[in-house]
Amino acid sequence: MEAKEPVQQNTAVSSEAPTPPTTFKGKLKSVGPGFVTAATGVGTGDLIAALVAGASFGMTLLWAIIVGAIFKYFFTEGMGRWFLATGKTILEGWHSLGKWATGYFGVYSVLWGLSYGAAAMSTSAIMMVTMFPIMPLWAWGILHGLAGMALVLTGKYKLFEKIMTVMIGIMFVTIVGSAVIIMPEIGSILSGLVPRTGDSSLLLVMGLLGGVGGTITMASYGYWVREKQWEGRKWIPMMKLDTAVGYIITGVFTIALLIVGAEFLFGSGIAIEGEEGLVTLSNLFAAEFGEVARWMFLIGAWSAAFSSLLGVWNGVPYLFADFVRIVKAKGKRPDKPVTNKDPAYRAYLLWLTFPPMLLLFFNSPVFIVILYGALGALFMPFLAISLMWLLNSNAVEKGFKNGWLANTVLTACVLLFGYLGTLELINMF
């Protein structure tokens, strides 16, 4: 495969840029974007999918959660490696595939922002109005959207990372703590490591392996790496560990919810549907274990929802600003990296926050839902194919190209998400 541009190492490295830690302990202390990725990626949609799987099929699908976390690791690691090895953002990589790729992302990001903004605010609000019913849901939703915007407008990545790390800590104490309360026997856990579907549907299994929605947020990872001032190939080993930590945490959270569903709801006949189902589950926790357990679960679910909102509010505007930067460059490589001060970054942040507030009062227009869903169904296959193309091209030096394992996993992702996307398109039309 031939790249359209020769290898160009990042020239934006500051003379004061930090050097990579050399010890394992030092690397663990430097983990940051991985925490952000974990907090952003684990939303209530993931929690509900795991709960449904556990409630319906016990621990049978534990293996699918582990495989899904591995898939997402290879996606995110690939985007981080592309940035550190070439000095180019993932948007620049997509643009090298042709104008169609850039155009596809531009349209999808606009529709995605409108739909996701409303969903993120309402999901956070559902948990808060359950704990503190002093305002209507729409008011809590607007408050969460404005709080996310205010944090991002400070422009301080270190503050943002610390808050996301605290949210991760809250989720660990509450969600994982809830699972510990009702921990199953070790034999039940081990049996779930054997790949099988039992009586579950193939679609549910594939959904646990990765799903289709919310995937655009993974593309923000390279921008968080740059905010951390990790620049150049020497940071690739640190980035790999950072990404691994992020998806280990993601896997632990999701497995904890599978355990809750399996041990608390399996065989009970109680259905968990939508975000309201999490509220129902919290009430069941109170009846079984007391009010403290209920509050633990609700706080954990709120942390999952609001940390996802914060991650998207901070990360996805980078992607849109980069899109605008590349379009304005008209075929030339842009000379300045995007920052959170760019007008396009702030314009997209406003787009995420204010227009979706109107959707808190009304159902989404049918046309937006259909077009958003159709473009979203194509995103994961597009991401997998583009990473295989870019990371096997001459834009990446030999030592940093995909190995056989990465190519195998990404090929499996193309097949998996291609099938899921086709099913979603068929169901829509």
C-alpha positions in Angstrom: 0.0 0.0 0.0 1.3 3.4 -0.9 0.7 6.4 1.3 -0.1 9.8 -0.3 2.5 11.6 1.9 6.0 10.6 3.0 6.7 9.8 6.7 6.7 13.0 8.7 7.5 13.0 12.3 5.7 15.4 14.6 7.5 18.7 14.6 5.5 20.2 17.4 7.6 18.7 20.2 8.4 21.3 22.8 11.9 21.6 24.2 10.2 21.3 27.6 8.2 18.2 26.6 8.3 15.4 29.3 10.3 12.2 28.7 8.7 8.8 29.0 9.0 7.0 32.3 11.2 3.9 32.2 9.9 1.9 35.1 6.6 0.1 35.4 5.7 2.1 38.5 6.6 5.3 36.8 4.4 4.4 33.8 1.4 3.6 36.1 1.8 7.0 37.7 1.6 8.6 34.2 -1.6 6.8 33.1 -4.1 9.5 32.3 -5.8 9.4 28.8 -6.6 5.7 29.5 -8.6 6.7 32.6 -10.4 9.4 30.5 -11.1 6.8 27.8 -12.5 4.3 30.3 -14.8 7.0 32.0 -16.0 8.2 28.6 -16.6 4.8 27.1 -18.6 3.2 30.0 -22.0 4.8 29.7 -25.4 3.7 30.8 -25.9 1.9 27.5 -23.0 -0.4 28.3 -24.4 -0.9 31.8 -27.8 -1.8 30.6 -26.5 -4.2 27.9 -24.4 -6.1 30.6 -27.4 -6.1 33.0 -29.7 -7.5 30.4 -27.2 -10.2 29.5 -26.7 -11.2 33.2 -30.4 -11.1 34.0 -31.3 -13.2 30.9 -28.4 -15.6 30.7 -26.4 -15.5 34.0 -22.6 -15.6 33.6 -22.7 -17.3 30.2 -21.6 -14.3 28.2 -18.7 -13.2 30.5 -16.3 -14.1 27.7 -18.0 -11.8 25.3 -17.3 -8.8 27.5 -13.6 -9.7 27.7 -13.3 -10.1 24.0 -15.1 -6.8 23.4 -12.7 -5.0 25.6 -9.8 -6.5 23.7 -11.4 -5.3 20.4 -11.7 -1.8 21.7 -8.1 -1.9 23.0 -6.8 -2.6 19.4 -8.9 0.3 18.0 -7.7 2.8 20.5 -4.1 1.6 20.6 -4.0 1.8 16.8 -5.2 5.4 16.8 -2.6 6.3 19.5 0.2 4.5 17.6 -0.8 6.3 14.3 -0.5 9.7 16.0 2.8 9.0 17.9 4.5 7.2 14.9 3.5 9.8 12.2 2.7 13.0 14.1 -0.6 13.1 12.2 -4.0 13.1 13.7 -6.6 10.3 12.8 -8.5 13.0 10.8 -5.4 13.6 8.7 -5.2 9.9 8.2 -8.8 9.6 7.1 -8.3 12.6 4.8 -5.4 10.7 3.1 -7.9 8.0 2.1 -9.9 10.6 0.1 -12.3 13.5 0.5 -15.2 11.1 0.8 -13.8 9.9 4.2 -13.5 13.5 5.5 -17.0 14.4 4.2 -18.5 11.3 5.8 -17.0 12.2 9.2 -18.2 15.8 8.9 -21.8 14.9 8.3 -21.8 12.1 10.9 -20.3 14.3 13.6 -22.9 17.0 13.2 -25.8 14.5 13.4 -24.1 12.5 16.1 -23.6 15.6 18.3 -27.3 16.6 18.1 -28.5 13.1 19.0 -25.9 12.2 21.6 -26.1 15.6 23.3 -29.8 15.1 24.2 -29.2 11.5 25.2 -26.3 12.3 27.5 -28.1 15.1 29.3 -31.3 13.1 29.8 -29.5 10.0 31.0 -27.5 12.0 33.6 -30.7 13.7 34.6 -32.6 10.5 35.2 -30.2 9.4 37.9 -30.1 12.8 39.5 -33.8 13.3 39.6 -34.2 9.9 41.2 -31.7 10.9 44.0 -32.8 14.5 44.3 -36.4 15.0 42.9 -36.3 18.8 43.5 -36.3 19.7 39.8 -37.9 18.2 36.7 -35.9 16.0 34.4 -35.4 18.6 31.7 -34.0 21.1 34.2 -31.5 18.5 35.5 -30.6 17.7 31.9 -29.9 21.3 31.1 -27.8 21.8 34.3 -25.6 18.8 33.4 -25.1 20.1 29.8 -24.1 23.5 31.1 -21.8 22.0 33.8 -20.0 20.0 31.2 -19.6 23.0 28.9 -18.2 25.1 31.8 -15.6 22.6 32.7 -14.4 22.3 29.1 -14.3 26.0 28.7 -11.7 26.3 31.5 -9.3 24.8 28.9 -7.4 22.9 31.6 -6.8 19.3 30.6 -5.1 18.4 33.9 -8.2 19.5 35.8 -10.4 17.6 33.4 -8.3 14.4 33.8 -8.3 14.7 37.6 -12.1 15.0 37.6 -12.5 12.0 35.3 -10.1 10.0 37.5 -12.3 10.8 40.5 -15.3 9.7 38.6 -13.5 6.4 37.9 -12.9 6.0 41.6 -16.5 6.6 42.4 -17.6 4.0 39.8 -15.2 1.5 41.2 -16.4 1.9 44.8 -20.1 1.9 43.8 -20.6 -0.4 40.8 -17.8 -2.9 41.6 -18.8 -2.7 45.2 -22.4 -3.6 44.3 -21.0 -6.7 42.5 -18.9 -7.6 45.5 -22.0 -7.6 47.7 -23.5 -10.5 45.7 -20.3 -12.1 44.3 -21.0 -15.4 42.6 -19.1 -18.7 43.2 -15.8 -18.9 41.4 -17.0 -21.9 39.4 -19.8 -19.7 37.9 -17.3 -17.1 36.9 -14.9 -19.6 35.4 -17.7 -21.2 33.4 -18.4 -17.8 31.8 -14.9 -17.7 30.3 -15.8 -20.6 27.9 -17.0 -19.1 24.6 -20.7 -20.2 24.1 -24.0 -18.4 23.5 -26.3 -20.7 25.5 -29.9 -19.6 24.7 -28.9 -16.0 24.0 -29.3 -14.4 20.6 -26.3 -13.8 18.4 -27.2 -10.1 18.2 -26.9 -9.7 22.0 -23.5 -11.5 22.0 -22.2 -9.3 19.2 -23.6 -6.2 21.0 -21.5 -7.2 24.1 -18.5 -7.7 21.9 -18.6 -4.0 21.0 -21.9 -2.6 19.9 -22.4 0.0 17.3 -23.3 3.3 19.1 -21.0 5.8 20.8 -17.9 4.7 18.9 -16.8 8.1 17.7 -15.5 8.9 21.2 -12.6 6.4 20.8 -11.2 8.7 18.0 -10.6 11.4 20.6 -7.8 9.4 22.3 -5.0 10.9 20.1 -6.0 14.4 21.1 -5.9 13.5 24.8 -2.5 11.9 24.3 -1.3 15.2 22.8 -2.8 17.2 25.7 -0.7 15.0 28.0 2.4 16.1 25.9 3.2 12.6 24.8 4.8 13.3 21.4 6.9 11.0 19.2 7.6 7.3 18.9 9.3 7.1 22.2 6.0 7.4 23.9 4.4 4.4 22.2 5.2 1.8 25.0 3.7 4.2 27.5 0.6 4.7 25.3 0.1 0.9 25.0 0.1 0.5 28.8 -2.2 3.5 29.2 -4.7 2.1 26.7 -4.5 -1.4 28.3 -5.3 0.1 31.8 -8.2 2.0 30.3 -9.8 -1.1 28.8 -9.0 -3.3 31.8 -11.1 -0.8 33.9 -13.8 -0.8 31.2 -13.9 -4.6 31.3 -14.1 -4.7 35.1 -17.0 -2.3 35.2 -19.0 -4.2 32.6 -18.3 -7.5 34.2 -19.5 -6.1 37.6 -22.8 -5.2 36.0 -23.0 -8.7 34.4 -22.6 -10.1 37.9 -25.3 -7.9 39.3 -27.7 -9.0 36.6 -26.7 -12.6 36.9 -26.9 -12.9 40.7 -29.6 -10.5 41.5 -32.0 -10.8 38.5 -31.3 -14.1 36.7 -34.4 -16.2 36.8 -36.5 -13.6 38.5 -38.5 -12.6 35.4 -37.7 -8.9 36.1 -36.9 -7.0 32.9 -34.4 -4.1 32.7 -35.3 -1.8 29.9 -33.7 1.6 29.3 -32.2 4.0 31.8 -35.4 3.8 33.9 -34.5 0.1 34.4 -31.4 1.2 36.4 -33.7 3.1 38.7 -35.9 0.0 39.1 -32.8 -2.0 39.9 -31.7 0.5 42.5 -35.1 0.1 44.3 -34.7 -3.7 44.2 -31.3 -3.2 45.8 -32.9 -1.1 48.6 -35.5 -3.8 49.3 -32.8 -6.5 49.5 -29.7 -4.8 51.0 -31.0 -1.5 52.4 -31.0 2.2 51.4 -27.2 2.5 51.4 -26.9 -0.1 48.6 -29.5 1.8 46.6 -27.6 5.0 46.9 -24.3 3.3 46.0 -25.8 1.9 42.8 -27.5 5.2 41.8 -24.3 7.2 42.4 -22.4 4.7 40.3 -24.9 4.9 37.4 -24.8 8.7 37.6 -21.0 8.7 37.5 -21.1 6.5 34.4 -23.5 8.8 32.7 -22.0 12.1 33.6 -18.4 11.0 33.0 -19.4 9.9 29.5 -20.9 13.4 28.9 -17.8 15.1 30.2 -15.5 13.0 28.0 -17.6 13.7 24.9 -17.9 17.4 25.6 -14.1 17.6 25.9 -12.9 15.1 23.2 -15.2 15.2 20.2 -14.9 18.9 19.6 -11.2 18.2 18.9 -12.3 15.9 16.1 -14.7 18.5 14.6 -12.1 21.3 14.9 -9.6 19.1 13.1 -12.1 18.4 10.4 -12.6 22.2 9.8 -8.8 22.7 9.9 -8.3 20.1 7.2 -11.1 21.4 5.0 -9.7 24.9 5.2 -6.2 23.7 4.3 -7.5 22.6 0.8 -5.2 19.7 0.3 -2.1 21.0 2.1 -1.1 19.7 5.5 -2.3 22.2 8.2 0.7 23.8 10.0 -1.0 24.3 13.4 -2.5 21.7 15.6 -6.1 22.2 16.9 -6.6 23.4 20.4 -9.5 23.9 22.7 -9.3 27.6 21.9 -10.2 27.2 18.2 -13.5 28.7 17.2 -14.5 25.4 15.5 -13.9 23.6 18.8 -16.0 26.0 20.8 -18.7 26.0 18.1 -19.1 22.3 18.3 -19.1 22.4 22.1 -22.1 24.8 21.8 -23.7 22.5 19.3 -23.4 19.6 21.7 -24.9 21.7 24.5 -27.7 24.0 23.3 -29.6 22.6 20.3 -30.0 19.1 22.0 -31.7 20.9 24.9 -34.7 21.3 22.6 -34.8 17.5 22.1 -35.3 17.1 25.9 -38.8 18.4 25.4 -39.6 16.6 22.1 -38.9 13.3 20.4 -36.0 13.5 17.9 -37.2 14.2 14.3 -37.6 11.0 12.3 -35.2 12.1 9.6 -32.4 12.9 12.0 -32.8 9.5 13.8 -32.8 7.5 10.5 -29.8 9.4 9.0 -27.8 9.3 12.2 -28.5 5.6 12.7 -27.5 4.8 9.1 -24.2 6.7 9.3 -23.5 5.3 12.8 -24.0 1.7 11.6 -21.1 2.3 9.1 -18.7 3.9 11.5 -17.1 0.9 13.2 -16.4 -1.0 9.9 -15.0 2.3 8.5 -12.8 2.7 11.5 -11.4 -0.8 11.4 -10.8 -0.7 7.6 -9.1 2.7 7.8 -6.8 1.6 10.7 -5.7 -1.5 8.7 -5.0 0.6 5.7 -3.2 3.4 7.5 -1.1 1.2 9.9 0.0 -1.1 7.0 0.9 1.8 4.7 4.3 3.5 4.0 3.2 6.4 6.2 4.2 4.3 9.2 7.8 3.0 9.6 8.2 -0.7 9.6 8.8 -1.1 13.4 5.5 0.6 14.1 3.2 -1.0 11.5 0.5 -3.5 12.4 1.7 -7.0 13.4 -0.2 -10.1 12.5 -2.2 -10.0 15.7 -3.4 -6.5 15.2 -4.4 -7.2 11.6 -6.2 -10.4 12.7 -8.2 -8.6 15.4 -9.1 -5.7 13.1 -10.2 -8.1 10.3 -12.4 -9.8 12.9 -13.8 -6.4 13.8 -14.6 -5.6 10.2 -16.6 -8.8 9.9 -18.3 -8.3 13.2 -19.2 -4.7 12.9 -20.0 -5.0 9.3 -22.6 -7.7 10.2 -24.0 -5.6 13.0 -24.2 -2.5 10.8 -26.0 -4.4 8.1 -28.5 -5.7 10.7 -29.0 -2.2 12.0 -29.6 -0.8 8.5 -32.1 -3.6 7.7 -34.0 -3.0 11.0 -34.2 0.7 10.2 -35.6 0.4 6.8 
